Amino acid sequence: MSFPNKIEEDFSILQSVIEASREIVILLSPEQEVKAFNQKAATVVAQFEGKNLKTGINIQDCIPVDDPDVLSKLVSKALSGHKTHLTHYYFVRKRQKRWFDISFQPLMAGETILPYVLIYASDVTSRREEANRFRDLELNFSSIFQQVAVGVMLYDINYNPIRVNKKFTQITGYDLKEYRSQGAWSITHPDYIEESMDLAAKLLNGELDHYELEKKYLHKDGGEVWIYLTATVVKNQQGEPRQLISVVQDISTQKEIEKELKAKNEELDNFVFKAAHDLKGPIASLLGLHSIVEAEEFQDETAMFYFKHYNTNVLRLNYVLENLIELARVKEASLKKELVNTREIVEQSMQALNHLPEYENIDFDLNISQTADLKAQKSLLTSIIQNLLENAIKYSDHKKTPRVTVNIEERKDSLKVQVQDNGIGMPTEVQEKIFDMFYRGTEQSKGSGLGLYIVKSAVDRLGGTLTVDSKDRQGTIFTVLLPA
């Protein structure tokens, strides 16, 4: 093969470079004859048409070329000193499509353009297919992102909005451009900005993996929107935060319903409280009437028999009214805390219950641990303890020595109140209903069915938890945890 002197001197080096390349490399003459190539090029050409790549043949005779003129133009540009590039596909033996990135560049000797063209080509089929898959995933993600029935927002770690969907725009009135210009916290109601920023910071520094929050947004039209927000963080492979994702649901209608329901409940509570108070006078008169009859007609056994039943029912009605009044007070009680002595509350509750027929047989065990400066909502705490004690006394088991244990423990972040008895207990199917209003789980019950409902209402008012552990004929344990 005849090369200019300079090429002849360096051809062995050039051939070594060509062979060492992991890419397809072919050296062409101005007439598009193959002057040199590497094994990679020979292998690929053989795969295309089953032909052998060799020096001296025209490149268009050994690779499938759709338009010979295009190839000629690319070679001409390279010969004039211009590097060109294209991405093109070829069918391997007319079946499998494969994509190649191809470069045509001049062969240079210093500043001199030599009359040869170097072709570099890379099989980028896998990369192309991966890009297509990624594009399909992106299209699918974008479609889902836009069509979901909740608002979705994507932020960078500086809380700059990156992306929002249509539902978010419907909820707030802002599109991405408007929201971005306003800033991430601009639409959050001032009452919730500090809490929102604190939770977001904890999310980024790893204290939380997600958080949930009910708050209000400021709508573009000037109104307010209640939303339920869930936020999480997207991390890279090193575990570093990269983006924040927030999902919001419009709960304005739900909040409006809750507001109306609360108003109706308050109205009902007021009615019950007033009705119960109004009935106290007539019931007191009925109880007084029984005392008069008992004093004047005690010799008439028939009359006294009927009046005894009469008095029992009046007493029961009076007990129900007392419970209803207590329930109304629980729901309306102020949550202001004061210094309390839990032992005194327990002892006073026991004193208030000593009229119960079962009381005198009970063996009480009090384990009370508290500091001198315990603060709590006294009236609600009293309702909880007294009703749990009353429940334990009423459902004692007469077949064994009745025992009631009261454990009160002041903890770092809570107050634990536990009332345990060895009474008749209850089966599992009853336990899930015992906190319902007017529910009585046994024929032995002579109460109003309000005692445990009052306990649950008081615990809920204080933001605590109430659990029960009971086995039929083996006793019951009620455990209350109240936040400190």
Buried (B, 14 or more C-beta within 10 A) or exposed (E): EEBEEEBEEEBEEBBEEBEEBEBBBBBBBEEBBBBBBBEBBBEBBEBBBEBEBEEEBEBEEBBEBEEEEEBEEBBBBBBEEEEBEEEEEBEBEEEEEBBBBBBBBBBEEEEEBBBBBBBBBBBBBEEBEEEEEEEEEEEEEEEEBEEEEBBBBBBEBEBEBEBBBBBBBEBBBBEBEBBBEBEBBBBBBEEBEEEBBEBBEEBBEEEBEEBEBEBBBBBBEEEEBBBBBBBBBEEEEEEEBEBBBBBBBBBBEEBEEEEEEEEEEEEEBEEBBEEBEEBEEEBEEBBEBBEEBBEEEEEEEEBBEEBEEBBEEBBEBBBBBBBBBBBBBBBEBEEEEEEBBBBEBBBBBBEEBEEBEBBEEBEBEBEBEBEEEBEBBBBBBBBBBBBBBBBBBBBBBEEEEBBBBBBBBBEEEBBBBBBBBBBBBBEEEBBEEBBEEEBBBEEEBEBBBBBBBBBBBBBBBBEBEBEBEBEEBEBBBBBBBBEE
